[in-house]
Amino acid sequence: MDKLISVIIPVHNSADTIDRCVESVANQTHSNLEIILVENGSQDNTLELCNKWAEKDSRVKVFVSEKGVSKARNLGLDMATGEYFAFVDSDDYIDVTTYEKCLDSIIAEEADMVFFLTNSECQGVVTPVIEKNIEDLVFNKNVKYFFCNGSEYVRSGTIRALFSANKFKGIRYVENICCGEDLVYNLQCLDVSERRAIINEHLYYNVNSFDIPHNFVRRYVGRDNFWTSRQAEIENSEKYIIKYCSKEILDAVKFHYLVQYLNAIIVTDKNYKKAIKKFLENLFWKDAHNMKNYKAYCKHLICNAGKASKIQAFLLAHKMYGMYSLAMKIYERKF
């Protein structure tokens, strides 16, 4: 198939990884590609490396955007001319057969988008990500799995799909949120999608320099706009969650993110009780912190989790912050 695929790669301070990333795209067995590099606010020599790629490969186009991954992806969408498009993060890389297999699948299945599986790479160790409920999500639009964790977790990143430009080119990323923008984008696409396909192969390598479960809160707790961004993420997802799932699932999602924030405060702020009180002056998060949402969270999101997770949720729901702090100190000693 000689269909043109536009591959959009936002790049920011990616000097150490951009060559491996672009090389994995440039070497695809499907070679009819348009490789769009969108530099956004780098402080290293990323732009210089991007321009070198453009000099040696005519398929590479370089653009400069304002800082922000969503703005960079939106500019990439504006510049894309392919019949299909895909996204790759600049610190990741893909299997050389990825787009050949995606194109074969999307055409054979007469689909408008095709999902594939990912690998997680941390410190050189590659682990296939197991997504038990991806079929239910993709084929039935059961979007609750975007928000689950534990054994039923489904990755929400837009990096693991090929999209039909005819169907989705007009959809844009929400630019005022710093996290969860890919989840909201996927929800918008699923909402208008008529037919989807899955490739049960791990074709994408998501590279992490940190252990996700243990260091999540430390990665984000210092970012002032992170939790307002989480709120915006939920607000932008609300209508899709209710449409394809239920109001109870929405309640569960709210408590899921509340747990993340309260955990972040307790493990990083010595004066956590005062900080929590101030945070809960926000009416959105105050509403999330109630027993109705806690019960929904336990029912839908951590039913397969271990006892420790259920105990943590119980302590936070009942505002037993001191007990939670003690439990986290004991947990920390294991690392």
C-alpha positions as CSV (number, residue, x, y, z in Angstrom):
1,M,0.0,0.0,0.0
2,D,1.4,3.4,-1.0
3,K,-0.7,5.5,1.4
4,L,1.1,8.5,2.9
5,I,1.4,8.4,6.7
6,S,2.2,11.6,8.6
7,V,4.1,10.9,11.8
8,I,4.0,13.8,14.3
9,I,6.8,14.0,16.8
10,P,6.8,16.8,19.4
11,V,10.4,17.4,20.6
12,H,11.5,19.2,23.7
13,N,15.0,18.9,25.2
14,S,15.4,15.6,23.4
15,A,19.0,15.8,22.3
16,D,19.8,12.5,24.0
17,T,16.9,10.5,22.4
18,I,15.8,12.2,19.2
19,D,18.2,10.3,16.9
20,R,17.0,6.9,18.1
21,C,13.4,8.0,17.8
22,V,13.6,9.4,14.3
23,E,15.7,6.6,13.1
24,S,13.1,4.1,14.2
25,V,10.5,6.0,12.2
26,A,12.7,6.6,9.1
27,N,13.6,2.9,8.9
28,Q,10.0,1.7,8.7
29,T,9.2,-1.0,6.2
30,H,6.4,1.2,5.0
31,S,8.5,4.1,3.7
32,N,5.9,6.5,2.3
33,L,6.1,8.7,5.3
34,E,6.0,12.4,6.2
35,I,8.0,12.8,9.4
36,I,7.0,16.0,11.2
37,L,9.3,17.2,14.0
38,V,7.8,20.0,16.1
39,E,10.4,21.6,18.4
40,N,8.8,23.4,21.3
41,G,10.9,25.4,23.7
42,S,14.0,23.2,24.0
43,Q,17.0,24.6,25.8
44,D,19.6,22.1,24.4
45,N,20.6,21.5,20.8
46,T,17.5,19.5,19.9
47,L,16.5,21.9,17.1
48,E,20.0,21.6,15.5
49,L,19.6,17.8,15.5
50,C,16.2,18.0,14.0
51,N,17.5,20.2,11.2
52,K,20.3,17.7,10.5
53,W,17.6,15.0,10.0
54,A,15.8,17.3,7.5
55,E,19.0,17.8,5.6
56,K,19.6,14.1,5.1
57,D,16.1,12.8,4.7
58,S,13.6,14.7,2.5
59,R,10.7,13.1,4.3
60,V,11.5,15.0,7.5
61,K,10.0,18.4,8.0
62,V,10.9,20.7,11.0
63,F,8.6,23.2,12.6
64,V,8.9,25.4,15.7
65,S,6.0,25.8,18.1
66,E,5.3,27.5,21.4
67,K,6.2,25.4,24.4
68,G,3.8,22.7,25.3
69,V,3.2,19.2,23.9
70,S,-0.4,19.8,23.0
71,K,0.4,22.9,21.0
72,A,3.2,21.0,19.3
73,R,0.9,18.2,18.3
74,N,-1.8,20.6,17.1
75,L,0.7,22.3,14.9
76,G,1.8,18.9,13.6
77,L,-1.8,18.2,12.7
78,D,-2.1,21.5,10.9
79,M,1.0,20.7,8.8
80,A,0.2,17.0,8.1
81,T,-0.9,16.0,4.6
82,G,-1.0,12.2,4.9
83,E,-4.1,10.1,4.5
84,Y,-3.3,8.7,7.9
85,F,-1.4,10.1,10.9
86,A,0.3,8.9,14.0
87,F,2.1,10.3,17.0
88,V,5.5,9.3,18.6
89,D,7.1,10.8,21.7
90,S,10.7,12.0,21.1
91,D,12.1,9.9,24.0
92,D,10.5,6.7,22.7
93,Y,10.9,4.5,19.6
94,I,8.9,2.0,17.5
95,D,9.3,-1.4,15.8
96,V,10.3,-1.0,12.2
97,T,7.2,-2.9,11.0
98,T,4.7,-0.7,13.0
99,Y,3.1,1.3,10.2
100,E,3.1,-1.5,7.6
101,K,1.1,-3.6,10.0
102,C,-1.1,-0.7,11.0
103,L,-1.9,0.2,7.4
104,D,-2.6,-3.4,6.5
105,S,-4.9,-3.8,9.5
106,I,-6.8,-0.5,9.1
107,I,-7.5,-1.2,5.4
108,A,-8.4,-4.9,5.9
109,E,-10.8,-4.1,8.8
110,E,-12.2,-1.0,7.0
111,A,-11.4,0.8,10.3
112,D,-10.9,4.5,10.9
113,M,-8.3,3.9,13.7
114,V,-6.2,1.0,14.8
115,F,-4.6,0.4,18.2
116,F,-1.5,-1.6,19.0
117,L,0.2,-2.7,22.2
118,T,3.2,-1.1,23.9
119,N,6.3,-2.0,25.8
120,S,7.6,-0.2,28.9
121,E,11.3,0.3,29.0
122,C,13.0,1.4,32.2
123,Q,16.8,1.5,32.6
124,G,17.2,-0.8,29.6
125,V,14.7,-3.4,30.8
126,V,11.8,-3.9,28.3
127,T,8.6,-5.2,29.7
128,P,5.5,-5.8,27.5
129,V,2.5,-4.0,28.9
130,I,-0.4,-6.4,29.4
131,E,-3.8,-4.8,28.8
132,K,-6.5,-7.3,29.6
133,N,-9.5,-5.1,28.7
134,I,-8.3,-3.4,25.6
135,E,-10.9,-5.2,23.4
136,D,-13.8,-4.0,25.6
137,L,-12.4,-0.5,25.4
138,V,-11.8,-0.4,21.7
139,F,-14.8,-2.3,20.4
140,N,-17.4,-1.3,23.0
141,K,-16.1,2.1,23.8
142,N,-16.0,1.1,27.5
143,V,-13.9,4.2,28.4
144,K,-13.6,3.4,32.1
145,Y,-10.6,1.3,31.3
146,F,-8.7,4.5,30.4
147,F,-8.9,5.3,34.1
148,C,-8.4,1.9,35.7
149,N,-5.1,0.9,37.3
150,G,-3.7,-2.4,38.4
151,S,-4.3,-5.5,36.3
152,E,-6.9,-3.9,34.1
153,Y,-5.0,-0.8,33.2
154,V,-5.2,0.3,29.6
155,R,-2.8,3.0,28.4
156,S,-4.5,6.1,27.1
157,G,-1.6,7.6,25.1
158,T,-2.3,8.6,21.5
159,I,1.2,7.2,20.7
160,R,-0.3,3.7,20.3
161,A,-2.6,4.2,17.4
162,L,-2.9,5.0,13.7
163,F,-5.7,7.5,12.7
164,S,-7.6,8.2,9.5
165,A,-7.0,11.8,8.6
166,N,-10.4,11.9,6.8
167,K,-12.1,11.1,10.1
168,F,-10.0,12.7,12.8
169,K,-7.9,15.5,11.3
170,G,-10.2,18.2,12.7
171,I,-9.9,17.0,16.3
172,R,-7.4,19.0,18.4
173,Y,-5.7,18.5,21.7
174,V,-6.9,20.6,24.6
175,E,-4.0,23.0,25.2
176,N,-4.7,24.3,28.7
177,I,-3.9,21.0,30.5
178,C,-0.4,19.7,31.2
179,C,-1.4,16.1,31.8
180,G,-4.1,13.8,30.5
181,E,-4.3,15.6,27.2
182,D,-3.8,12.4,25.2
183,L,-6.6,10.7,27.2
184,V,-9.0,13.6,26.3
185,Y,-7.9,13.4,22.6
186,N,-8.5,9.7,22.5
187,L,-12.0,10.1,24.0
188,Q,-12.9,12.7,21.3
189,C,-11.7,10.3,18.6
190,L,-13.5,7.3,20.1
191,D,-16.7,9.3,20.3
192,V,-16.8,9.9,16.5
193,S,-15.1,6.6,15.4
194,E,-17.3,4.2,13.5
195,R,-15.0,1.1,13.3
196,R,-11.8,0.3,15.1
197,A,-9.2,-2.5,15.0
198,I,-6.5,-3.9,17.3
199,I,-3.1,-5.4,16.5
200,N,-2.1,-7.7,19.3
201,E,1.6,-7.0,19.0
202,H,3.8,-4.8,21.2
203,L,5.1,-2.4,18.6
204,Y,5.8,0.8,20.7
205,Y,8.6,1.2,23.2
206,N,7.6,3.7,25.9
207,V,10.9,4.7,27.6
208,N,10.7,5.8,31.3
209,S,13.6,7.0,33.4
210,F,11.7,6.5,36.6
211,D,9.6,3.8,38.3
212,I,6.1,4.9,37.5
213,P,4.1,3.6,40.5
214,H,6.7,4.7,43.1
215,N,7.8,8.1,41.8
216,F,4.6,9.4,40.2
217,V,3.8,11.9,43.0
218,R,7.4,13.1,43.2
219,R,7.4,13.7,39.4
220,Y,4.4,16.0,39.5
221,V,3.9,17.4,43.1
222,G,6.0,20.5,42.5
223,R,4.0,21.6,39.4
224,D,1.6,24.3,40.4
225,N,-0.8,23.6,37.5
226,F,-0.8,19.8,37.7
227,W,-3.9,19.4,39.9
228,T,-5.9,22.1,38.2
229,S,-4.9,20.3,35.0
230,R,-6.2,17.0,36.4
231,Q,-9.5,18.8,37.2
232,A,-9.7,20.1,33.6
233,E,-8.9,16.6,32.3
234,I,-11.9,15.2,34.2
235,E,-14.2,18.0,33.2
236,N,-13.2,17.5,29.5
237,S,-13.8,13.7,29.9
238,E,-17.1,13.9,31.9
239,K,-19.5,13.7,29.0
240,Y,-17.8,10.7,27.4
241,I,-17.6,8.8,30.7
242,I,-21.3,9.3,31.3
243,K,-22.2,8.6,27.7
244,Y,-20.4,5.3,27.5
245,C,-20.3,4.2,31.1
246,S,-22.2,5.8,34.0
247,K,-22.3,8.7,36.5
248,E,-20.9,6.2,39.1
249,I,-17.8,5.7,37.0
250,L,-17.3,9.4,36.9
251,D,-17.5,9.5,40.7
252,A,-14.9,6.8,40.8
253,V,-12.6,8.7,38.5
254,K,-12.8,11.8,40.7
255,F,-11.9,9.9,43.8
256,H,-9.1,8.1,41.9
257,Y,-7.4,11.4,41.1
258,L,-8.1,12.7,44.6
259,V,-6.2,9.8,46.1
260,Q,-3.2,10.7,43.9
261,Y,-3.2,14.2,45.2
262,L,-3.7,13.5,48.9
263,N,-0.9,10.9,48.6
264,A,1.3,13.5,47.1
265,I,0.7,15.9,49.9
266,I,1.1,13.4,52.7
267,V,4.4,12.0,51.5
268,T,6.1,15.3,50.6
269,D,4.7,18.0,53.0
270,K,5.4,17.8,56.7
271,N,2.5,20.2,57.3
272,Y,0.2,18.0,55.3
273,K,-3.0,18.5,57.3
274,K,-2.9,22.2,56.7
275,A,-2.1,21.7,53.0
276,I,-5.0,19.2,52.6
277,K,-7.4,21.6,54.3
278,K,-6.4,24.4,51.9
279,F,-6.7,22.1,48.9
280,L,-10.2,20.9,49.9
281,E,-11.4,24.5,49.7
282,N,-11.6,23.8,46.0
283,L,-15.3,22.8,45.6
284,F,-14.5,20.4,42.8
285,W,-12.1,18.3,44.9
286,K,-14.2,18.8,48.0
287,D,-17.1,17.1,46.2
288,A,-14.7,14.3,45.1
289,H,-13.9,13.6,48.8
290,N,-17.1,11.9,49.9
291,M,-18.1,8.4,50.7
292,K,-20.2,8.0,47.6
293,N,-17.2,8.5,45.4
294,Y,-15.1,6.3,47.6
295,K,-17.5,3.4,47.3
296,A,-17.7,3.9,43.5
297,Y,-13.8,3.9,43.4
298,C,-13.5,0.6,45.3
299,K,-16.2,-1.0,43.2
300,H,-14.9,-0.1,39.8
301,L,-11.2,0.8,40.0
302,I,-9.4,-1.2,42.6
303,C,-11.6,-4.3,42.9
304,N,-8.6,-6.4,41.6
305,A,-6.0,-4.5,43.6
306,G,-4.2,-5.8,46.7
307,K,-5.3,-5.2,50.3
308,A,-2.7,-2.4,50.7
309,S,-4.4,-0.3,48.0
310,K,-7.8,-0.8,49.6
311,I,-6.5,0.1,53.0
312,Q,-5.0,3.3,51.6
313,A,-8.3,4.3,50.0
314,F,-10.2,3.6,53.2
315,L,-7.8,5.7,55.3
316,L,-8.1,8.7,52.9
317,A,-11.8,8.4,52.5
318,H,-12.2,8.5,56.3
319,K,-9.7,11.4,56.6
320,M,-7.4,9.3,58.7
321,Y,-4.3,11.2,57.4
322,G,-2.1,10.4,60.3
323,M,-2.6,6.7,59.9
324,Y,-2.0,7.0,56.2
325,S,1.3,8.9,56.8
326,L,2.5,6.2,59.1
327,A,1.6,3.5,56.6
328,M,3.5,5.3,53.8
329,K,6.6,5.7,56.0
330,I,6.5,1.9,56.6
331,Y,6.1,1.4,52.8
332,E,8.9,3.8,52.0
333,R,11.4,1.7,54.0
334,K,11.0,-1.1,51.5
335,F,12.7,1.0,48.8
